[in-house]
Amino acid sequence: MLNRDFDHLSTLLHLFFEREDICQKLNIIDQNNITGWEVWFQVEFANMLCSTDHEWWREQALSCDMRKKPERPTLRTDFLLRKKGWAQDSYITLEIKQNRDATSCVKNMIADLEKSAKIKRSELDLRSF
């Protein structure tokens, strides 16, 4: 299941990054040292998802497993995805991170993995990326 999800997410990201308009905008971001473009990326990715066979939610609140002592009873994930045709309770969470400093970016990614591990598993069948 995890390999299927990873392959599927890789395909979606490939479709996204092969778009000429996205490459052009990312070049502008790079050339002008623009920071804080994570929300722009999420909106563009959501726009692409609208043209695919997916159900998706942005900033979806998910219940936490209180036995894992989360800071809050719920958390929000950047994207919650479900491809039509998958099991009704089968979802992928996707967290988007951007940071010029690779070390900080990796630390933030690890923090997101730790956060995702606190999602209440009985709520849905979930894999995180």
JOTA-V505014 format. One record per run of one state. SS is the DSSP state (hx for helix, st for strand, lp for the rest). FROM is the first residue (numbers start at 1). TO is the last residue. If there is no record, write none. Layout:
((SS | FROM | TO) (SS | FROM | TO))
This chain:
((lp | 1 | 1) (hx | 2 | 17) (lp | 18 | 19) (hx | 20 | 31) (lp | 32 | 37) (hx | 38 | 49) (lp | 50 | 53) (st | 54 | 64) (lp | 65 | 65) (hx | 66 | 68) (lp | 69 | 73) (st | 74 | 83) (lp | 84 | 89) (st | 90 | 94) (lp | 95 | 101) (hx | 102 | 116) (lp | 117 | 118) (st | 119 | 119) (lp | 120 | 124) (st | 125 | 128) (lp | 129 | 129))
